[in-house]
Amino acid sequence: MALGPPSPPFKSSASRTQCHSAAFPSAQSLGLAPVPMLSNRKRLLRTSELIALAGSAVMLLQAGKTLHSPPANFPAFLAASVCLAGLLLTFLPVCMLGAEYIRTVRKATDPDERSDGLSSAEIAFLTRWSPRPYKAAAWLALAILLGTLLFFGGVSITTREELDPAKVPAVFLYFSVFYLICLPVLGSATRMPGTYASNSDA
């Protein structure tokens, strides 16, 4: 009987790695391309930009129309639902772009760092390639928000009671704020060459 060191009961890490690689082929071996970052999907961003541009124009026109002639029995809940659907195509991509910036440029790993807001320098980077009218739209949004708060106050939309006709313009004004503040970020990301990560050192 030959005596010697007992064989290890478990395979080495290198052997496990080889088995894992063999059992789960890489994306390259399957011919799959990596999913592009949102900041690099220019056609999709351009679509969101146009929706935000059209949405802000429609909101302001409807606000002026209803301010001049307050409608009776206005379907506020239905109108708000349609406006929220538009925000899913505009404001949600803006939030996703901000998250991409934090992940790829700031490279935050700590949960507290990930939840920190963007600094003025970071906002300037996100809007670096934005046309000047879009940057002015963000300031217009702030002015509209303050003016609407002072003139109309808050607005509550429920299915149980009708909205006061005098406050219908405020619905459109508040939604216009969201569409307008999307324009600088979407317009910049659309015109930016490549991704945030590829421009972080530029």
Number of C-alpha atoms within 10 A of each C-alpha: 3 3 5 6 5 6 7 7 6 8 10 9 9 9 11 12 12 11 11 11 11 10 9 9 10 11 10 9 7 8 8 9 8 8 6 9 15 17 26 16 14 18 10 14 24 16 15 26 25 15 19 26 20 13 22 25 15 14 23 19 16 17 22 15 13 19 16 10 12 17 15 12 10 15 14 21 16 12 12 15 11 11 19 15 10 18 21 12 17 27 22 14 21 25 13 14 20 19 15 19 22 22 14 15 17 15 13 15 10 8 8 8 12 15 11 10 11 14 9 9 8 16 14 14 17 23 20 18 18 21 14 12 10 21 20 14 20 20 14 16 22 15 13 18 18 13 14 18 15 10 10 14 11 12 14 12 15 10 10 7 9 15 20 16 17 14 20 22 24 25 23 24 23 21 21 27 22 22 26 27 24 29 30 27 28 30 26 22 28 24 16 19 14 15 21 24 18 11 12 12 7 6
